[in-house]
Amino acid sequence: MSPEAIIDGLFAGSVYALVALALAIVFQPTRIMNFAQGEAVILGAAVAYQIVALEKLGWAVTLGVTIVLAALMGLLMERMIMLPVRMSGSRYAWIIATLAAALIFQSLFNLGYFDVDALRPNPVVAGGFQVAGITVEWQEALTIVVALAVMAGYDLFLRRSTYGRAIRATAHSSETSVLMGIPVQRIVVLSFVIGAVITAIAGMLAAPVIFVAPATGLMFTIKGFTAAVIGGVGSPRGALVGGMIVGVLDTVVRSVVGGSIGNFAVFAALAVILVVFPSGLFGKPMEAH
C-alpha cells in the first residue's frame, strides 16, 4: 500500500462524499433517495469537457455554466420525481421515478457524447507538489479542499440561515412546517437545486482525474448511496465520513489486490457497520426508518 493510494482514496472519497451530501440534502425534506443524483456528476464533467477541452475556454466560464445548468437540472429533477410521487400516492413510486429520471438523463448524455469514451478535460491546476516525499496532484488537493469547504458551508447554512432552519424543520415534520407557515414546496425545490449544483461541481472537479463516462452516473449514485448509508442517511457529517471510508477503502484495496475486490471490500464494510450501527455512524433511528 503506497501513500499515493491513500491520497487517491481521499480524492475519490471527496467526490463520493459530495454525492452523498447531495443525497442527504434531497432526503431531508422529502424522505426520498434520489437515484438520479449521479447524473449531475456527468453534467459537470460534460460541461467541463465541452468548454475546457473542446471550446478551449477557461474554468471560470465552466464554473458559471455548470452552476446554471445544474440548477436547471435540479428544477427539472424535482418535477420529474416529485410530481409522479404526489400523483401516484404509492409509497414506492419514488423508486421508479428516480430510476426513470436517471435513465432519461443517461440517454441524453449518451446521445450527446456517443463517440466519447471519457469526459476528461485538462485539470484546473496542472502538476503536483511533494509532502514528506509523497506526490500530491494539485487537482486532487483542490477537490479535497472544495469538498471540505462545501461540507462546512452547508453545515453553517443549515444552522445559521433562515432557509437552513426551514430545511431542518421540514425534515423533522413537513406537516407541522406547513402549519407554521414554512413554504415546504419551495424548500423541496431548493433542496433539489442545491443537491444538483453540489454534485455537478463534484463531477467538474473529478473529470480531469478519474474515469467519467456518459453512462457512469448510476455508478456514482451507488458509491454516494453507500457512503450515505455508512455515515447515516440524512446526515451531512455522515456523508463526509462515509465518502472518505468508501473512497479510501476502495482505492487502497484495488491498489493492493486489484480488480473489483475494492467494491467487495466496500460492501463488506457496509454490512459490518450496519450490524454494529443499524442507523449508520451518524444517523438517527428515525432517519433510518
C-alpha positions as a LaTeX table, in Angstrom:
\begin{tabular}{lrrr}
\hline
Residue & $x$ (\AA) & $y$ (\AA) & $z$ (\AA) \\
\hline
Met1 & 0.00 & 0.00 & 0.00 \\
Ser2 & 1.52 & 3.30 & $-1.13$ \\
Pro3 & 0.84 & 6.72 & 0.41 \\
Glu4 & $-0.22$ & 7.89 & $-3.05$ \\
Ala5 & $-3.04$ & 5.31 & $-2.97$ \\
Ile6 & $-4.35$ & 6.87 & 0.23 \\
Ile7 & $-4.25$ & 10.33 & $-1.37$ \\
Asp8 & $-6.11$ & 8.96 & $-4.40$ \\
Gly9 & $-8.62$ & 7.40 & $-2.00$ \\
Leu10 & $-9.17$ & 10.70 & $-0.19$ \\
Phe11 & $-9.73$ & 12.36 & $-3.57$ \\
Ala12 & $-12.26$ & 9.73 & $-4.67$ \\
Gly13 & $-13.82$ & 9.85 & $-1.21$ \\
Ser14 & $-14.29$ & 13.60 & $-1.55$ \\
Val15 & $-16.25$ & 13.08 & $-4.76$ \\
Tyr16 & $-18.39$ & 10.35 & $-3.20$ \\
Ala17 & $-18.89$ & 12.49 & $-0.10$ \\
Leu18 & $-20.29$ & 15.34 & $-2.20$ \\
Val19 & $-22.69$ & 12.92 & $-3.93$ \\
Ala20 & $-23.70$ & 11.52 & $-0.53$ \\
Leu21 & $-24.22$ & 15.06 & 0.78 \\
Ala22 & $-26.49$ & 15.84 & $-2.18$ \\
Leu23 & $-28.46$ & 12.67 & $-1.49$ \\
Ala24 & $-28.82$ & 13.74 & 2.15 \\
Ile25 & $-29.92$ & 17.25 & 1.15 \\
Val26 & $-32.74$ & 15.87 & $-1.00$ \\
Phe27 & $-33.61$ & 13.16 & 1.53 \\
Gln28 & $-34.04$ & 15.52 & 4.48 \\
Pro29 & $-37.24$ & 17.32 & 3.34 \\
Thr30 & $-38.60$ & 14.61 & 1.01 \\
Arg31 & $-37.63$ & 11.25 & 2.57 \\
Ile32 & $-36.70$ & 10.23 & $-0.98$ \\
Met33 & $-33.34$ & 8.78 & $-2.01$ \\
Asn34 & $-32.69$ & 10.30 & $-5.43$ \\
Phe35 & $-31.15$ & 7.55 & $-7.58$ \\
Ala36 & $-30.74$ & 10.10 & $-10.40$ \\
Gln37 & $-28.31$ & 12.19 & $-8.34$ \\
Gly38 & $-25.22$ & 10.77 & $-10.03$ \\
Glu39 & $-26.35$ & 12.13 & $-13.40$ \\
Ala40 & $-25.42$ & 15.61 & $-12.15$ \\
Val41 & $-21.83$ & 14.33 & $-11.88$ \\
Ile42 & $-21.96$ & 13.57 & $-15.59$ \\
Leu43 & $-23.41$ & 17.03 & $-16.26$ \\
Gly44 & $-20.48$ & 18.71 & $-14.51$ \\
Ala45 & $-17.97$ & 16.52 & $-16.31$ \\
Ala46 & $-19.68$ & 17.09 & $-19.67$ \\
Val47 & $-19.72$ & 20.87 & $-19.25$ \\
Ala48 & $-16.04$ & 20.86 & $-18.28$ \\
Tyr49 & $-15.17$ & 18.64 & $-21.23$ \\
Gln50 & $-17.19$ & 20.73 & $-23.67$ \\
Ile51 & $-15.92$ & 24.13 & $-22.54$ \\
Val52 & $-12.34$ & 23.37 & $-21.48$ \\
Ala53 & $-11.33$ & 20.53 & $-23.80$ \\
Leu54 & $-13.33$ & 21.40 & $-26.93$ \\
Glu55 & $-14.05$ & 25.14 & $-26.78$ \\
Lys56 & $-10.69$ & 25.98 & $-25.10$ \\
Leu57 & $-12.29$ & 28.40 & $-22.67$ \\
Gly58 & $-11.36$ & 28.93 & $-19.03$ \\
Trp59 & $-12.51$ & 27.27 & $-15.84$ \\
Ala60 & $-14.26$ & 30.42 & $-14.63$ \\
Val61 & $-16.68$ & 30.13 & $-17.56$ \\
Thr62 & $-17.01$ & 26.41 & $-16.86$ \\
Leu63 & $-17.94$ & 27.01 & $-13.23$ \\
Gly64 & $-20.59$ & 29.59 & $-14.13$ \\
Val65 & $-22.17$ & 27.45 & $-16.84$ \\
Thr66 & $-22.08$ & 24.38 & $-14.59$ \\
Ile67 & $-23.91$ & 26.14 & $-11.77$ \\
Val68 & $-26.62$ & 27.48 & $-14.11$ \\
Leu69 & $-27.19$ & 24.18 & $-15.91$ \\
Ala70 & $-27.08$ & 22.20 & $-12.67$ \\
Ala71 & $-29.70$ & 24.49 & $-11.13$ \\
Leu72 & $-31.92$ & 23.92 & $-14.16$ \\
Met73 & $-31.30$ & 20.19 & $-13.88$ \\
Gly74 & $-32.32$ & 20.31 & $-10.21$ \\
Leu75 & $-35.56$ & 22.08 & $-11.11$ \\
Leu76 & $-36.27$ & 19.51 & $-13.81$ \\
Met77 & $-35.45$ & 16.61 & $-11.47$ \\
Glu78 & $-37.87$ & 17.93 & $-8.88$ \\
Arg79 & $-40.70$ & 17.97 & $-11.42$ \\
Met80 & $-39.77$ & 14.58 & $-12.89$ \\
Ile81 & $-39.63$ & 12.91 & $-9.47$ \\
Met82 & $-41.94$ & 14.71 & $-7.06$ \\
Leu83 & $-44.90$ & 15.14 & $-9.41$ \\
Pro84 & $-45.32$ & 11.38 & $-10.11$ \\
Val85 & $-44.77$ & 10.64 & $-6.41$ \\
Arg86 & $-47.55$ & 13.04 & $-5.36$ \\
Met87 & $-49.95$ & 11.90 & $-8.07$ \\
Ser88 & $-49.48$ & 8.16 & $-7.59$ \\
Gly89 & $-49.92$ & 8.03 & $-3.84$ \\
Ser90 & $-47.75$ & 4.90 & $-3.69$ \\
Arg91 & $-45.02$ & 4.77 & $-1.06$ \\
Tyr92 & $-42.71$ & 3.09 & $-3.59$ \\
Ala93 & $-43.31$ & 5.47 & $-6.51$ \\
Trp94 & $-40.09$ & 7.38 & $-5.74$ \\
Ile95 & $-38.01$ & 4.34 & $-6.69$ \\
Ile96 & $-39.48$ & 4.16 & $-10.19$ \\
Ala97 & $-39.49$ & 7.95 & $-10.60$ \\
Thr98 & $-35.84$ & 8.42 & $-9.63$ \\
Leu99 & $-34.62$ & 5.48 & $-11.73$ \\
Ala100 & $-36.66$ & 6.73 & $-14.70$ \\
Ala101 & $-35.13$ & 10.20 & $-14.34$ \\
Ala102 & $-31.67$ & 8.63 & $-14.17$ \\
Leu103 & $-32.26$ & 6.62 & $-17.37$ \\
Ile104 & $-33.61$ & 9.68 & $-19.21$ \\
Phe105 & $-30.59$ & 11.83 & $-18.32$ \\
Gln106 & $-28.23$ & 8.95 & $-19.07$ \\
Ser107 & $-29.78$ & 8.54 & $-22.54$ \\
Leu108 & $-29.37$ & 12.26 & $-23.23$ \\
Phe109 & $-25.69$ & 12.18 & $-22.24$ \\
Asn110 & $-25.14$ & 9.05 & $-24.36$ \\
Leu111 & $-26.72$ & 10.75 & $-27.36$ \\
Gly112 & $-24.67$ & 13.90 & $-26.89$ \\
Tyr113 & $-21.34$ & 12.14 & $-26.36$ \\
Phe114 & $-21.83$ & 8.77 & $-28.06$ \\
Asp115 & $-18.30$ & 8.91 & $-29.53$ \\
Val116 & $-16.53$ & 9.88 & $-26.29$ \\
Asp117 & $-15.09$ & 7.20 & $-24.01$ \\
Ala118 & $-14.19$ & 9.52 & $-21.13$ \\
Leu119 & $-15.20$ & 13.12 & $-20.41$ \\
Arg120 & $-11.69$ & 14.27 & $-19.47$ \\
Pro121 & $-10.78$ & 17.98 & $-19.64$ \\
Asn122 & $-7.45$ & 19.46 & $-18.60$ \\
Pro123 & $-7.09$ & 19.94 & $-14.83$ \\
Val124 & $-7.84$ & 23.25 & $-13.15$ \\
Val125 & $-4.26$ & 23.32 & $-11.86$ \\
Ala126 & $-1.74$ & 21.04 & $-13.57$ \\
Gly127 & 1.13 & 19.32 & $-11.83$ \\
Gly128 & 1.60 & 18.48 & $-8.20$ \\
Phe129 & 3.69 & 19.02 & $-5.10$ \\
Gln130 & 5.61 & 16.98 & $-2.56$ \\
Val131 & 4.62 & 16.45 & 1.07 \\
Ala132 & 7.04 & 14.31 & 3.11 \\
Gly133 & 8.12 & 12.60 & $-0.10$ \\
Ile134 & 4.53 & 11.94 & $-1.19$ \\
Thr135 & 3.41 & 13.33 & $-4.54$ \\
Val136 & 0.04 & 15.04 & $-4.41$ \\
Glu137 & $-1.66$ & 16.31 & $-7.56$ \\
Trp138 & $-2.97$ & 19.85 & $-7.34$ \\
Gln139 & $-6.31$ & 18.75 & $-8.81$ \\
Glu140 & $-6.74$ & 16.15 & $-6.09$ \\
Ala141 & $-5.81$ & 18.60 & $-3.35$ \\
Leu142 & $-8.23$ & 21.18 & $-4.77$ \\
Thr143 & $-11.07$ & 18.66 & $-4.84$ \\
Ile144 & $-10.47$ & 17.60 & $-1.22$ \\
Val145 & $-10.37$ & 21.24 & $-0.07$ \\
Val146 & $-13.54$ & 22.08 & $-2.02$ \\
Ala147 & $-15.36$ & 19.07 & $-0.55$ \\
Leu148 & $-14.41$ & 20.08 & 3.00 \\
Ala149 & $-15.41$ & 23.69 & 2.30 \\
Val150 & $-18.78$ & 22.65 & 0.84 \\
Met151 & $-19.47$ & 20.39 & 3.84 \\
Ala152 & $-18.59$ & 23.16 & 6.30 \\
Gly153 & $-20.52$ & 25.76 & 4.31 \\
Tyr154 & $-23.67$ & 23.66 & 4.10 \\
Asp155 & $-23.48$ & 22.85 & 7.82 \\
Leu156 & $-23.21$ & 26.58 & 8.53 \\
Phe157 & $-26.07$ & 27.26 & 6.12 \\
Leu158 & $-28.29$ & 24.76 & 7.95 \\
Arg159 & $-27.54$ & 26.23 & 11.36 \\
Arg160 & $-27.37$ & 29.97 & 10.71 \\
Ser161 & $-29.62$ & 30.85 & 7.75 \\
Thr162 & $-33.39$ & 31.19 & 7.67 \\
Tyr163 & $-33.71$ & 28.72 & 4.81 \\
Gly164 & $-31.40$ & 26.31 & 6.63 \\
Arg165 & $-33.62$ & 26.33 & 9.69 \\
Ala166 & $-36.64$ & 25.88 & 7.43 \\
Ile167 & $-34.98$ & 22.83 & 5.84 \\
Arg168 & $-34.32$ & 21.34 & 9.27 \\
Ala169 & $-37.91$ & 21.98 & 10.32 \\
Thr170 & $-39.27$ & 20.41 & 7.14 \\
Ala171 & $-37.00$ & 17.40 & 7.63 \\
His172 & $-38.45$ & 16.94 & 11.11 \\
Ser173 & $-42.11$ & 17.21 & 10.04 \\
Ser174 & $-43.41$ & 18.60 & 6.77 \\
Glu175 & $-47.00$ & 18.70 & 8.07 \\
Thr176 & $-46.05$ & 20.78 & 11.11 \\
Ser177 & $-43.89$ & 23.02 & 8.92 \\
Val178 & $-46.89$ & 23.80 & 6.71 \\
Leu179 & $-48.93$ & 24.76 & 9.77 \\
Met180 & $-46.09$ & 27.07 & 10.87 \\
Gly181 & $-46.15$ & 28.86 & 7.51 \\
Ile182 & $-42.94$ & 27.37 & 6.10 \\
Pro183 & $-43.08$ & 27.08 & 2.28 \\
Val184 & $-42.41$ & 23.35 & 2.14 \\
Gln185 & $-42.72$ & 23.13 & $-1.65$ \\
Arg186 & $-40.12$ & 25.86 & $-2.08$ \\
Ile187 & $-37.83$ & 24.06 & 0.37 \\
Val188 & $-38.14$ & 20.84 & $-1.62$ \\
Val189 & $-37.29$ & 22.62 & $-4.89$ \\
Leu190 & $-34.35$ & 24.37 & $-3.23$ \\
Ser191 & $-33.05$ & 21.04 & $-1.94$ \\
Phe192 & $-33.06$ & 19.52 & $-5.43$ \\
Val193 & $-31.29$ & 22.58 & $-6.85$ \\
Ile194 & $-28.61$ & 22.68 & $-4.14$ \\
Gly195 & $-28.04$ & 18.93 & $-4.46$ \\
Ala196 & $-27.67$ & 19.11 & $-8.24$ \\
Val197 & $-25.24$ & 22.05 & $-8.06$ \\
Ile198 & $-23.04$ & 20.35 & $-5.45$ \\
Thr199 & $-22.98$ & 17.08 & $-7.40$ \\
Ala200 & $-22.22$ & 18.83 & $-10.71$ \\
Ile201 & $-19.29$ & 20.66 & $-9.11$ \\
Ala202 & $-18.03$ & 17.28 & $-7.88$ \\
Gly203 & $-18.20$ & 15.95 & $-11.44$ \\
Met204 & $-16.46$ & 19.02 & $-12.82$ \\
Leu205 & $-13.55$ & 18.57 & $-10.38$ \\
Ala206 & $-13.40$ & 14.77 & $-10.73$ \\
Ala207 & $-13.39$ & 14.58 & $-14.54$ \\
Pro208 & $-9.72$ & 15.55 & $-15.10$ \\
Val209 & $-8.51$ & 12.74 & $-12.82$ \\
Ile210 & $-10.89$ & 9.77 & $-12.65$ \\
Phe211 & $-12.84$ & 7.96 & $-15.34$ \\
Val212 & $-16.17$ & 9.68 & $-16.00$ \\
Ala213 & $-18.11$ & 8.35 & $-18.99$ \\
Pro214 & $-21.56$ & 9.47 & $-20.19$ \\
Ala215 & $-23.15$ & 6.28 & $-18.81$ \\
Thr216 & $-21.44$ & 6.13 & $-15.39$ \\
Gly217 & $-23.90$ & 8.29 & $-13.47$ \\
Leu218 & $-25.53$ & 5.33 & $-11.73$ \\
Met219 & $-22.11$ & 4.14 & $-10.55$ \\
Phe220 & $-21.55$ & 7.45 & $-8.77$ \\
Thr221 & $-25.05$ & 7.22 & $-7.31$ \\
Ile222 & $-24.31$ & 3.77 & $-5.91$ \\
Lys223 & $-21.00$ & 4.89 & $-4.38$ \\
Gly224 & $-22.62$ & 8.01 & $-2.95$ \\
Phe225 & $-25.57$ & 6.00 & $-1.65$ \\
Thr226 & $-23.20$ & 3.54 & 0.04 \\
Ala227 & $-21.34$ & 6.45 & 1.63 \\
Ala228 & $-24.62$ & 7.98 & 2.80 \\
Val229 & $-25.76$ & 4.70 & 4.39 \\
Ile230 & $-22.42$ & 4.16 & 6.11 \\
Gly231 & $-22.39$ & 7.69 & 7.51 \\
Gly232 & $-26.10$ & 7.71 & 8.32 \\
Val233 & $-28.85$ & 8.54 & 5.85 \\
Gly234 & $-29.74$ & 12.22 & 6.04 \\
Ser235 & $-26.59$ & 13.23 & 7.96 \\
Pro236 & $-24.32$ & 15.75 & 6.17 \\
Arg237 & $-21.43$ & 14.95 & 8.52 \\
Gly238 & $-22.01$ & 11.26 & 7.99 \\
Ala239 & $-21.82$ & 11.87 & 4.24 \\
Leu240 & $-18.27$ & 13.19 & 4.60 \\
Val241 & $-17.09$ & 10.31 & 6.79 \\
Gly242 & $-18.89$ & 7.71 & 4.69 \\
Gly243 & $-17.47$ & 9.12 & 1.47 \\
Met244 & $-13.93$ & 9.01 & 2.83 \\
Ile245 & $-14.40$ & 5.43 & 4.04 \\
Val246 & $-15.72$ & 4.31 & 0.64 \\
Gly247 & $-13.05$ & 6.17 & $-1.34$ \\
Val248 & $-10.03$ & 5.15 & 0.74 \\
Leu249 & $-11.12$ & 1.53 & 1.21 \\
Asp250 & $-11.97$ & 1.05 & $-2.47$ \\
Thr251 & $-8.75$ & 2.66 & $-3.76$ \\
Val252 & $-6.39$ & 1.03 & $-1.25$ \\
Val253 & $-7.83$ & $-2.46$ & $-1.74$ \\
Arg254 & $-7.68$ & $-2.06$ & $-5.53$ \\
Ser255 & $-4.04$ & $-0.96$ & $-5.34$ \\
Val256 & $-3.11$ & $-3.94$ & $-3.15$ \\
Val257 & $-5.28$ & $-6.73$ & $-4.60$ \\
Gly258 & $-6.55$ & $-5.27$ & $-7.89$ \\
Gly259 & $-9.66$ & $-5.99$ & $-9.90$ \\
Ser260 & $-13.11$ & $-5.42$ & $-8.47$ \\
Ile261 & $-12.15$ & $-6.53$ & $-4.94$ \\
Gly262 & $-12.41$ & $-2.89$ & $-3.89$ \\
Asn263 & $-16.18$ & $-2.94$ & $-4.40$ \\
Phe264 & $-16.44$ & $-6.17$ & $-2.41$ \\
Ala265 & $-14.45$ & $-4.62$ & 0.45 \\
Val266 & $-16.70$ & $-1.54$ & 0.45 \\
Phe267 & $-19.93$ & $-3.54$ & 0.61 \\
Ala268 & $-18.43$ & $-5.87$ & 3.24 \\
Ala269 & $-17.58$ & $-2.82$ & 5.35 \\
Leu270 & $-21.12$ & $-1.53$ & 4.80 \\
Ala271 & $-22.57$ & $-4.81$ & 6.10 \\
Val272 & $-20.33$ & $-4.81$ & 9.19 \\
Ile273 & $-21.07$ & $-1.15$ & 10.00 \\
Leu274 & $-24.83$ & $-1.68$ & 9.67 \\
Val275 & $-24.65$ & $-4.67$ & 12.03 \\
Val276 & $-22.90$ & $-2.55$ & 14.68 \\
Phe277 & $-24.61$ & 0.76 & 13.85 \\
Pro278 & $-28.00$ & 0.00 & 12.21 \\
Ser279 & $-28.64$ & 3.70 & 11.54 \\
Gly280 & $-25.14$ & 4.36 & 10.23 \\
Leu281 & $-22.28$ & 6.08 & 12.03 \\
Phe282 & $-24.07$ & 9.42 & 12.46 \\
Gly283 & $-27.67$ & 8.53 & 11.59 \\
Lys284 & $-30.69$ & 8.73 & 13.86 \\
Pro285 & $-33.13$ & 5.82 & 14.22 \\
Met286 & $-35.98$ & 7.92 & 12.80 \\
Glu287 & $-33.96$ & 8.73 & 9.68 \\
Ala288 & $-33.01$ & 5.09 & 9.18 \\
His289 & $-36.66$ & 4.09 & 9.49 \\
\hline
\end{tabular}
